[in-house]
Amino acid sequence: MANPASVAGVGFSGTVRNTFPVQTVAATAETILTVNTDTGTTPFFLVAPSGGKVYGATSGLDINANQAITQRGQEIYGVPSGESNDQFNTSSWSGREFKVRLTGTGNAGANGAQSLVFNLYQGTSTTLGSNKLLGTTGAAFAAVAGGGFNFSIEATLLWDATSQILSGSYTSNIAFGSVSQFTIPTVVSNVVTGVTAANLSFLATVTLGNAASSTVSVQEFVLDRV
């Protein structure tokens, strides 16, 4: 992970399991970004952790695993004793902001003209219509002559177990050649209701303007504690 506060997700591209492949897209249909498995690839869902290691009959010594412990810090990367703070329960995210960050690079194929849109969703389904849009790189970004590009979306989100509302804001950027498109902090217009801890799940997509073969390489898709 690029950030010591990153507690879930994938922060590497590559060819082995649990890394992001160089994904070829050659259709105008909105396409879910994938991760490598042992036998191929699968749509990647970034899920907020809600359970940790099995301690048997003992009580975990981490504040996120045992909420009776209140005197310790909540740094994810560890504490002075050397014990890792990597334990979570279903209340670990309630009322506490967190960030979902997507970054990547790619090469846009041109067929007269090309455009790119990346979207970030909350949801647990590969049926995109049942998910909620949280952030986007904005209006279709033209890459007329094709070639290399990079992009990012970062959403700052807030959820609580009582209201089960997920809300927040996002920024984004996409750049091709000498031109970039930046989205200033923008409220998430689709306030998501009825979200349980198990539904703190996120996925991302790309949409091409035409079907000229293009590639996308996700560099990181992670969840950060704030």
Residue pairs with C-beta under 8 A, 6 or more apart in sequence:
1 9
1 11
1 220
1 222
2 11
2 220
2 222
3 101
3 222
3 224
4 75
4 76
4 77
5 76
5 77
5 224
5 225
5 226
6 76
6 220
6 222
6 223
6 224
7 49
7 76
7 86
7 88
7 223
7 224
7 225
8 46
8 47
8 48
8 49
8 222
8 223
9 46
9 220
9 221
9 222
9 223
10 18
10 19
10 20
10 35
10 44
10 218
10 220
10 221
10 222
11 219
11 220
11 222
12 18
12 19
12 20
12 219
12 220
13 19
13 20
13 21
13 22
13 217
13 218
13 219
14 20
14 21
14 36
15 21
15 36
16 36
17 36
17 37
17 38
18 35
18 36
19 35
19 36
20 33
20 34
20 35
20 36
20 44
20 104
20 217
20 218
20 219
20 221
21 34
21 35
21 36
21 41
21 217
22 215
22 216
22 217
23 31
23 33
23 34
23 41
23 215
23 216
23 217
23 218
24 213
24 214
24 215
25 31
25 206
25 208
25 213
25 214
25 215
25 216
26 109
26 211
26 212
26 213
26 214
27 208
27 211
28 207
28 208
28 209
28 210
28 211
29 207
30 119
30 128
30 205
30 206
30 207
31 205
31 206
31 207
31 208
32 43
32 44
32 126
32 128
32 203
32 204
32 205
33 43
33 44
33 104
33 203
33 204
33 205
33 206
33 216
33 218
33 221
34 41
34 42
34 43
34 44
35 41
35 42
35 43
35 44
43 126
43 203
44 203
44 204
44 218
44 221
45 124
45 201
45 202
45 203
46 100
46 201
46 202
46 203
46 221
46 222
46 223
47 200
47 201
47 202
48 88
48 92
48 93
48 98
48 197
48 200
48 201
48 223
49 88
49 92
50 88
50 89
50 90
50 92
50 93
50 197
50 198
50 200
51 88
51 89
51 90
52 60
52 62
52 64
52 65
52 86
52 87
52 88
52 89
53 60
53 87
55 65
59 65
59 66
59 68
60 66
60 87
61 69
61 83
62 69
62 72
62 83
62 84
62 85
62 86
62 87
63 69
63 70
63 72
63 73
63 74
63 85
64 74
64 85
64 87
64 88
64 89
64 92
65 87
65 88
65 89
67 89
67 91
72 79
73 79
73 85
74 85
74 225
75 85
76 85
76 86
76 225
77 84
77 85
78 84
78 85
79 85
90 161
90 197
90 198
91 161
91 197
93 159
93 197
93 200
94 159
94 160
94 161
94 162
94 197
95 158
95 160
96 158
96 225
96 226
97 156
97 157
97 158
97 168
97 226
98 156
98 157
98 223
98 224
98 225
98 226
99 154
99 155
99 156
99 157
99 223
99 224
99 226
100 120
100 134
100 154
100 155
100 157
100 202
100 222
100 223
100 224
101 152
101 153
101 154
101 155
101 220
101 221
101 222
101 223
101 224
102 118
102 120
102 151
102 152
102 153
102 154
102 204
102 218
102 220
102 221
103 150
103 151
103 152
103 218
103 219
103 220
103 221
104 118
104 150
104 151
104 152
104 216
104 217
104 218
104 219
104 220
105 148
105 149
105 150
105 151
105 216
105 217
105 219
106 116
106 148
106 149
106 150
106 151
106 214
106 215
106 216
106 217
107 146
107 147
107 148
107 149
107 214
107 215
108 114
108 116
108 143
108 146
108 147
108 148
108 149
108 176
108 208
108 212
108 214
109 146
109 212
109 213
109 214
110 143
110 144
110 145
110 146
110 147
110 212
111 210
111 211
111 212
112 210
113 142
113 144
113 209
113 210
114 142
114 143
114 144
114 146
114 208
114 209
114 210
114 212
114 214
115 140
115 141
115 142
115 143
115 208
115 209
115 210
116 137
116 140
116 141
116 143
116 149
116 151
116 174
116 176
116 206
116 207
116 208
116 209
116 214
117 136
117 137
117 138
117 139
117 140
117 141
117 206
117 207
118 136
118 137
118 151
118 153
118 172
118 174
118 204
118 205
118 206
118 207
119 133
119 135
119 136
119 137
119 153
119 204
119 205
119 206
119 207
120 133
120 134
120 135
120 136
120 153
120 155
120 170
120 202
120 203
120 204
121 128
121 131
121 132
121 133
121 134
121 202
121 203
121 204
121 205
122 131
122 132
122 134
122 166
122 192
122 195
122 199
122 200
122 201
122 202
123 130
123 131
123 132
123 199
123 201
123 202
123 203
124 131
124 198
124 199
124 201
125 131
128 205
131 203
132 166
132 190
132 192
133 189
133 190
134 155
134 157
134 168
134 170
134 188
134 190
134 192
134 202
135 153
135 154
135 155
135 170
135 171
135 172
135 183
135 186
135 188
136 153
136 172
136 183
137 151
137 153
137 172
137 173
137 174
137 181
137 183
138 172
138 174
138 181
138 183
139 181
140 207
140 209
141 149
141 174
141 176
141 181
142 176
142 209
143 149
143 176
143 177
145 177
146 212
147 176
147 177
148 176
149 174
149 175
149 176
150 174
150 175
151 172
151 173
151 174
151 175
152 172
152 173
152 174
153 170
153 171
153 172
153 204
154 170
154 171
154 172
155 168
155 169
155 170
155 188
156 168
156 169
156 170
156 226
157 166
157 167
157 168
157 188
158 166
158 167
158 168
159 165
159 166
159 167
159 195
159 200
161 197
163 193
164 193
164 194
164 195
164 196
165 191
165 192
165 193
165 195
166 191
166 192
166 193
166 195
166 200
167 188
167 191
167 192
168 187
168 188
169 185
169 186
169 187
169 188
170 183
170 185
170 186
170 188
171 182
171 183
171 184
171 185
171 186
172 182
172 183
173 180
173 181
173 182
173 183
174 180
174 181
175 181
202 223
204 218
204 221
206 216
208 214
